[in-house]
Amino acid sequence: MTSDNLLLWIVFNAFVLGMLALDLLVFHRKAHQVSLREAFTWSVVWISLALLFNLGIYYLWGSEKALEFLAGYLIEKSLSVDNIFVFIMIFSYFAVPPMYQHRILFWGILGALVMRAIFIAAGAALLAAFHWIIYIFGAFLIFTGIKMFFAGDEKIEPEKNPAVALLRRWMPITKDYQGQHFFVRVDGRTWATPLLVVLLVIETTDVIFAVDSIPAIFAITLDPFIVYTSNIFAILGLRALYFLLAGILEMFRYLKVGLAFVLCFVGFKMMIVDFYKIPIGVSLAVVAGILAVSILVSLVKPKSAAAGTADLNPGHVPIKEPANPLGEP
């Protein structure tokens, strides 16, 4: 397989841009609240496209590359669920109306695609030039997995976000949402809206997720094309997955524990790669097994009502002033 084949990269990226344009300009031209049916349909579309692409890899380059893509896609898709937890908290924190959430996620994911491409290119270049970096990646993943295992509930503090602080110094921010606009003109002056603030928080948060997820997929394969395409397919389906799972995500209370074990496993796989290469089929089975067990345990042993956690359903958040969280008077 020639990952440096320019045509492959051009065709794949043209397909991605075409699908994004179709999504924004045709199916979501007007702001609306995404229904469960719509979210389910788009989830099926994105997963089906990923599996069809996987089938194409199998016919072109064989089962080894196909399994690498499938394992990478499964890991990235699973780690993207952690993004959804954070998206829910951000939208709840800023009381973002449900009809505007898709627009924020669209542009947020478009920015994430660019950042992931940069991170993957940098990671591939480093691993090609300095093989020993694979041990740093592996140790980092194990550390991240242990940290995720013992971590409590995440906190969102936009007022401490450097990008938000910079925006507030650069231009004024309106007190209320102005439809689905990121900018508005008032008395000849350009104002940012809280929608732009939310987008900045999501974009900067994704950088943290990229730092975790990119090394994880390099534990599966060092082929840049497989790394890139599996990552992109996982991100493209993230919006639909958010609207599909946002209301029921708290049911899967042990999923983060499973993700922690997955990160530790792929980190360990990286650390021993020069001594023993775990077969890709075994890696796929281990990752799928860990995730299946964590979901099953979550369903069998749900969180008791007495535990009392805040409602994270973005469709039922109380409306509050978005200006106060930003530290404005």
Helices and strands as residue ranges (DSSP letters): H 6-22, I 23-27, H 36-61, H 63-93, H 98-129, H 133-150, G 158-160, H 162-170, E 183-186, E 189-192, H 194-218, H 224-236, H 238-245, G 249-251, H 255-271, H 280-300, G 305-307, G 314-316, G 324-326
